[in-house]
Amino acid sequence: MNRAKFLFVLLSLLSLASCSKEPVTIGFIGPLTGKYSDLGVQGRNGLLIAVEEINAGGGIEGREIRVIIEDDKGDPSRAVEAFDRIADKIFVVIGPMTSSSAMAIKPKLDSSKTVAIAPTVSTSRLSGIKDYFFRVHPDLRVRTRHLAMFSIEFFKKEKDKRWCFIYDLSNWQFSEDFVENFLEVLTREGESNLTTDIKSLSWFTACKLGYFGGKEGVPLEVFQRLMEFKPKAVVLVTSALDSAYIVNWLNGIYPPPVVFTSDWASTSAFLQRLNVSNPKVFLTSLEPPQLSEEAKRFKKLYFDRFGKIPNFPAMQSYEAVYVFKEAFIRAKGKKEALPDALTTIKNLKGLLSSISINDFGDVERPCWIYTIKDGSLEPVSY
């Protein structure tokens, strides 16, 4: 056999061996329908792009990635049902996309020893725990407190400090956590700035309006309370759809208050549904003002493929798949070794920033504050 024929046969055998390796099946759980679907659809799409890229490059160590996709409709009980359907078929879960769904499936993850890498979950109630839950989205406390400090500085010279907190209890593990941390900063900083003539009074007055989001949207009672209270500032911890609806209403009823929103609303669905181009809105985001070339490439690829601009759910789902790929290689393909392998990931290049995972499966990543100008997000400062 001559050298050329030998090499051809060898390469053919290697190719056949690679193709014959058992695929790696991963699961995706997220809201593909319902009012939180902007998170789930973008998350699924970002995941699919990553999987297709990896498979086109030969898979992970020659093993093709296959995906089982489940729609939890943003309902924690459905997330548990979705996990039960796929638990014995998968190596890892990418998801869920909401904090309440993550809290609901956590006992299942621990009992089955199945790792979840959540793209967008940030409740602090899952931080500092050594378990099978990992994420690429940081604990909300840093972002919330950053936004709260910004809001204090913004209102420094404002005498009338009436605040109203509106939050969706359907995702209470995130929304209540956000409100508690925001209020903690307002109270702490306010107390330190009290003067003698108002020593017996709080420096701000706040109302809290929690509701359960559903198909009906924001309840009428929320708007009635806003009319009565007439706040100077509103803090929204609501979905993109509800946030847009509330901001539109505030800008049409009376001189609008300044709105501070959680990054839950920082998707294109929020901007698309605003009927005012320059509302007084400030929000946090993990997306840096100056994107890397890799992030620009991903955004173009996503838009060409799906016809829409990707936001943080798509980008962080994409990152989550690559985090899994790196950990899978370090674990030498052993499911039981995956948790420890994930905690060794330090400064892995991501689309938005580098990713380092600590011993508890948590990450720290920088965030920025944006406002809305001419219908687009614009950084306040960086």
C-alpha positions as CSV (number, residue, x, y, z in Angstrom):
1,M,0.0,0.0,0.0
2,N,1.5,3.3,-1.0
3,R,1.8,6.3,1.4
4,A,-1.1,8.3,-0.1
5,K,-3.5,5.3,0.1
6,F,-2.4,4.5,3.6
7,L,-3.1,8.1,4.8
8,F,-6.5,8.0,3.1
9,V,-7.4,4.8,4.9
10,L,-6.1,6.1,8.2
11,L,-8.0,9.3,8.0
12,S,-11.2,7.4,7.0
13,L,-10.8,5.1,10.0
14,L,-10.3,8.1,12.3
15,S,-13.4,9.8,10.9
16,L,-15.4,6.7,11.4
17,A,-14.2,6.3,15.0
18,S,-15.1,9.9,15.7
19,C,-18.6,9.5,14.3
20,S,-19.1,6.4,16.2
21,K,-18.5,8.1,19.6
22,E,-21.6,8.4,21.7
23,P,-23.2,11.9,21.4
24,V,-23.4,14.2,24.4
25,T,-27.0,15.1,25.1
26,I,-27.7,18.4,26.9
27,G,-31.1,19.8,28.0
28,F,-32.5,23.3,27.7
29,I,-35.3,24.5,30.0
30,G,-36.8,28.0,29.5
31,P,-40.0,29.9,28.7
32,L,-40.5,29.6,25.0
33,T,-44.1,30.8,25.3
34,G,-45.9,33.3,27.5
35,K,-44.9,36.7,28.7
36,Y,-41.3,35.7,29.6
37,S,-40.6,34.2,26.2
38,D,-38.2,37.0,25.3
39,L,-35.8,35.3,27.8
40,G,-36.5,31.7,26.7
41,V,-36.5,32.2,22.9
42,Q,-33.3,34.2,22.9
43,G,-31.7,31.7,25.3
44,R,-32.6,28.8,23.1
45,N,-31.4,30.5,20.0
46,G,-28.1,31.5,21.5
47,L,-27.6,27.9,22.7
48,L,-28.4,26.5,19.2
49,I,-25.8,28.8,17.6
50,A,-23.1,27.5,20.1
51,V,-24.1,23.9,19.6
52,E,-24.0,24.2,15.8
53,E,-20.5,25.9,15.9
54,I,-19.1,23.2,18.2
55,N,-20.5,20.3,16.1
56,A,-19.2,21.9,12.9
57,G,-15.8,21.9,14.5
58,G,-16.0,18.2,15.3
59,G,-18.0,18.3,18.6
60,I,-16.5,18.0,22.0
61,E,-13.6,15.6,21.9
62,G,-15.1,14.1,18.7
63,R,-18.6,13.7,20.3
64,E,-21.6,15.5,18.8
65,I,-23.8,17.6,21.0
66,R,-27.5,16.9,20.9
67,V,-30.1,19.0,22.5
68,I,-33.5,18.3,24.1
69,I,-35.5,21.5,24.4
70,E,-38.3,22.0,27.0
71,D,-40.7,24.9,27.4
72,D,-41.4,25.7,31.1
73,K,-43.6,28.7,30.2
74,G,-42.0,30.6,33.0
75,D,-43.8,28.5,35.5
76,P,-41.7,26.8,38.3
77,S,-43.9,23.7,38.5
78,R,-43.6,23.2,34.7
79,A,-39.8,23.6,35.0
80,V,-39.8,20.7,37.5
81,E,-42.0,18.6,35.1
82,A,-39.6,19.5,32.2
83,F,-36.6,18.4,34.2
84,D,-38.3,15.1,35.2
85,R,-38.9,14.3,31.5
86,I,-35.3,14.7,30.5
87,A,-33.2,14.0,33.6
88,D,-32.2,10.5,32.7
89,K,-31.3,11.5,29.1
90,I,-29.0,14.4,29.6
91,F,-25.5,15.2,30.7
92,V,-26.2,18.8,31.8
93,V,-29.1,21.4,31.8
94,I,-28.6,24.8,30.2
95,G,-31.2,26.8,32.1
96,P,-33.6,27.6,33.6
97,M,-33.9,31.3,32.7
98,T,-35.7,32.6,35.7
99,S,-34.8,32.5,39.4
100,S,-38.0,31.0,40.6
101,S,-37.7,28.1,38.1
102,A,-34.1,27.6,39.2
103,M,-35.1,27.4,42.9
104,A,-37.9,24.9,42.0
105,I,-35.6,22.4,40.2
106,K,-32.6,22.8,42.6
107,P,-33.6,19.8,44.8
108,K,-34.0,17.7,41.7
109,L,-30.5,18.7,40.5
110,D,-29.0,17.8,43.8
111,S,-30.8,14.4,44.2
112,S,-30.0,13.3,40.6
113,K,-26.5,14.9,40.7
114,T,-27.1,16.7,37.5
115,V,-25.4,20.0,36.8
116,A,-27.4,23.0,35.6
117,I,-25.6,26.0,34.1
118,A,-28.1,28.9,34.1
119,P,-27.6,31.7,31.6
120,T,-29.7,34.4,33.3
121,V,-30.5,33.4,36.9
122,S,-29.1,35.8,39.5
123,T,-31.0,35.5,42.8
124,S,-28.7,35.8,45.8
125,R,-30.7,32.9,47.4
126,L,-28.6,30.5,45.3
127,S,-25.3,32.1,46.0
128,G,-22.6,30.7,48.3
129,I,-24.0,27.1,48.2
130,K,-21.8,24.2,47.1
131,D,-24.3,22.2,44.9
132,Y,-25.1,21.3,41.3
133,F,-26.3,24.7,40.3
134,F,-23.9,26.9,38.3
135,R,-24.4,30.1,36.3
136,V,-22.8,32.7,34.0
137,H,-25.0,35.5,35.3
138,P,-23.7,37.1,38.6
139,D,-25.5,37.5,41.9
140,L,-27.9,40.4,41.5
141,R,-26.7,42.2,44.7
142,V,-23.8,44.0,43.0
143,R,-26.0,45.3,40.1
144,T,-28.9,46.2,42.3
145,R,-26.7,48.2,44.8
146,H,-24.9,49.9,41.9
147,L,-28.2,51.1,40.5
148,A,-29.4,52.1,43.9
149,M,-26.3,54.2,44.6
150,F,-26.7,55.8,41.1
151,S,-30.4,56.6,41.9
152,I,-29.4,58.3,45.2
153,E,-26.9,60.5,43.4
154,F,-29.5,61.3,40.8
155,F,-31.9,62.5,43.4
156,K,-29.4,64.2,45.6
157,K,-31.0,67.7,45.2
158,E,-34.6,66.4,45.0
159,K,-36.6,67.3,48.2
160,D,-39.6,65.2,47.3
161,K,-38.3,61.6,47.6
162,R,-41.4,59.4,47.1
163,W,-40.4,56.0,45.7
164,C,-42.6,53.2,44.5
165,F,-41.4,49.6,43.9
166,I,-43.4,47.5,41.4
167,Y,-42.4,43.9,41.2
168,D,-43.7,40.7,39.7
169,L,-44.2,38.0,42.3
170,S,-44.4,35.3,39.6
171,N,-40.6,35.4,39.7
172,W,-40.4,36.3,43.4
173,Q,-37.1,34.7,44.1
174,F,-35.6,37.4,41.9
175,S,-38.0,40.3,42.3
176,E,-38.2,40.3,46.1
177,D,-34.4,39.8,46.4
178,F,-33.9,42.9,44.1
179,V,-36.3,45.1,46.1
180,E,-34.8,44.1,49.4
181,N,-31.3,44.9,48.2
182,F,-32.3,48.2,46.6
183,L,-34.2,49.3,49.8
184,E,-31.3,48.3,52.0
185,V,-29.1,50.8,50.1
186,L,-31.6,53.6,50.2
187,T,-32.1,53.1,53.9
188,R,-28.4,52.8,54.8
189,E,-27.3,55.7,52.7
190,G,-30.3,57.8,53.7
191,E,-29.7,57.3,57.4
192,S,-26.1,58.3,57.0
193,N,-27.2,61.6,55.4
194,L,-29.9,62.7,57.8
195,T,-29.6,66.2,59.2
196,T,-30.6,67.3,62.7
197,D,-33.8,69.0,61.6
198,I,-35.3,65.9,60.1
199,K,-33.7,63.4,62.4
200,S,-37.0,61.7,63.4
201,L,-38.1,61.2,59.8
202,S,-37.0,58.8,57.0
203,W,-35.4,60.6,54.1
204,F,-37.7,58.9,51.6
205,T,-41.1,57.4,51.5
206,A,-41.8,54.2,49.6
207,C,-44.7,52.1,48.5
208,K,-44.3,48.5,47.5
209,L,-46.7,47.0,44.9
210,G,-46.2,43.3,44.3
211,Y,-48.4,41.4,41.8
212,F,-48.6,38.1,40.2
213,G,-48.0,38.5,36.5
214,G,-50.1,36.5,34.1
215,K,-51.9,36.7,30.7
216,E,-53.9,39.7,32.1
217,G,-50.7,41.7,32.5
218,V,-50.3,44.4,35.2
219,P,-53.4,44.6,37.5
220,L,-55.5,47.8,37.5
221,E,-54.8,48.2,41.2
222,V,-51.2,49.0,40.5
223,F,-52.1,52.0,38.4
224,Q,-54.7,53.1,40.9
225,R,-52.1,53.1,43.6
226,L,-49.6,55.0,41.5
227,M,-52.3,57.7,40.8
228,E,-52.8,58.0,44.6
229,F,-49.1,58.0,45.6
230,K,-47.7,60.1,42.7
231,P,-44.1,58.9,43.2
232,K,-41.1,60.8,42.0
233,A,-39.2,57.6,41.3
234,V,-40.4,54.1,40.3
235,V,-38.3,51.0,40.6
236,L,-39.5,48.2,38.2
237,V,-38.6,44.5,38.8
238,T,-40.9,43.2,36.0
239,S,-40.6,41.5,32.7
240,A,-39.8,43.4,29.5
241,L,-43.5,43.4,28.4
242,D,-44.8,44.7,31.7
243,S,-42.0,47.2,32.1
244,A,-42.8,48.7,28.7
245,Y,-46.5,48.8,29.5
246,I,-45.9,50.6,32.9
247,V,-43.4,53.1,31.4
248,N,-45.8,53.9,28.6
249,W,-48.6,54.5,31.1
250,L,-46.4,56.7,33.4
251,N,-45.5,58.9,30.4
252,G,-49.1,59.4,29.5
253,I,-50.9,60.1,32.8
254,Y,-49.0,62.9,34.6
255,P,-45.5,64.3,34.6
256,P,-43.6,61.1,34.6
257,P,-41.4,59.9,37.4
258,V,-37.9,58.7,36.8
259,V,-37.8,54.9,36.3
260,F,-35.1,52.5,37.5
261,T,-35.4,49.0,36.2
262,S,-33.7,45.7,36.8
263,D,-31.9,44.1,33.9
264,W,-34.8,41.7,33.5
265,A,-36.3,44.3,31.2
266,S,-33.1,44.9,29.2
267,T,-34.1,43.1,26.1
268,S,-35.2,44.3,22.6
269,A,-38.8,43.4,23.6
270,F,-38.8,46.2,26.1
271,L,-37.5,48.8,23.6
272,Q,-39.8,47.6,20.8
273,R,-42.9,48.2,22.9
274,L,-42.1,51.6,24.2
275,N,-44.2,54.4,22.6
276,V,-41.9,57.1,23.9
277,S,-38.4,57.5,22.4
278,N,-36.7,59.3,25.3
279,P,-38.3,58.2,28.6
280,K,-36.5,58.9,31.9
281,V,-35.4,55.3,32.4
282,F,-32.2,53.8,33.8
283,L,-31.3,50.2,33.9
284,T,-28.3,47.9,34.4
285,S,-26.9,45.5,31.9
286,L,-23.9,43.1,31.6
287,E,-23.4,44.1,28.0
288,P,-20.5,46.5,27.8
289,P,-20.8,49.7,25.8
290,Q,-17.8,48.6,23.6
291,L,-18.4,45.1,22.3
292,S,-15.6,42.7,21.5
293,E,-15.1,41.6,18.0
294,E,-16.4,38.1,19.0
295,A,-19.6,39.7,20.4
296,K,-20.1,41.7,17.2
297,R,-19.6,38.5,15.1
298,F,-22.2,36.7,17.3
299,K,-24.7,39.6,17.0
300,K,-24.4,39.6,13.2
301,L,-24.7,35.8,13.0
302,Y,-27.8,35.9,15.3
303,F,-29.5,38.6,13.3
304,D,-28.8,36.9,10.0
305,R,-30.2,33.7,11.3
306,F,-33.2,34.9,13.3
307,G,-33.9,38.4,12.0
308,K,-33.7,39.9,15.5
309,I,-31.1,41.7,17.6
310,P,-29.8,39.4,20.4
311,N,-29.6,40.6,24.0
312,F,-28.1,39.2,27.2
313,P,-30.2,35.9,27.3
314,A,-28.9,34.9,23.9
315,M,-25.4,35.9,24.5
316,Q,-25.2,34.3,27.9
317,S,-26.8,31.0,26.7
318,Y,-24.1,30.9,24.1
319,E,-21.5,31.4,26.7
320,A,-23.0,28.8,29.0
321,V,-22.6,26.1,26.2
322,Y,-18.9,27.0,25.8
323,V,-18.4,26.9,29.6
324,F,-19.9,23.4,29.5
325,K,-17.6,22.4,26.7
326,E,-14.5,23.5,28.6
327,A,-15.6,21.8,31.8
328,F,-16.5,18.6,29.9
329,I,-13.0,18.4,28.5
330,R,-11.5,19.0,31.9
331,A,-13.7,16.4,33.4
332,K,-12.6,13.9,30.7
333,G,-16.2,13.3,29.8
334,K,-17.2,12.0,33.2
335,K,-20.5,13.4,34.5
336,E,-19.5,13.0,38.1
337,A,-16.4,15.1,37.6
338,L,-18.2,18.0,36.0
339,P,-18.9,20.1,39.1
340,D,-15.3,20.1,40.2
341,A,-14.2,20.8,36.6
342,L,-16.5,23.8,36.4
343,T,-14.9,25.4,39.5
344,T,-11.5,25.3,37.9
345,I,-12.7,27.7,35.1
346,K,-10.9,31.0,35.4
347,N,-10.8,33.9,33.0
348,L,-12.5,32.0,30.2
349,K,-13.1,34.3,27.3
350,G,-16.8,35.2,27.0
351,L,-18.8,37.4,24.6
352,L,-19.6,40.0,27.3
353,S,-16.6,39.6,29.6
354,S,-14.3,36.9,31.0
355,I,-15.9,34.2,33.1
356,S,-14.5,32.8,36.3
357,I,-16.5,30.3,38.4
358,N,-15.8,30.0,42.2
359,D,-16.2,27.0,44.4
360,F,-19.9,27.7,44.8
361,G,-20.7,27.9,41.1
362,D,-21.1,31.7,41.2
363,V,-19.4,34.3,38.9
364,E,-18.5,37.9,39.2
365,R,-18.8,40.1,36.1
366,P,-18.9,43.9,35.5
367,C,-22.1,45.7,34.8
368,W,-23.1,49.1,33.3
369,I,-25.9,51.6,33.6
370,Y,-27.8,52.6,30.5
371,T,-30.6,55.1,29.7
372,I,-32.8,55.3,26.6
373,K,-32.2,57.8,23.9
374,D,-34.1,57.9,20.6
375,G,-35.4,54.4,21.3
376,S,-32.0,52.8,21.9
377,L,-29.9,52.0,25.0
378,E,-27.1,54.5,25.6
379,P,-24.5,54.1,28.4
380,V,-24.7,56.7,31.1
381,S,-21.0,56.5,31.9
382,Y,-18.2,54.1,31.6
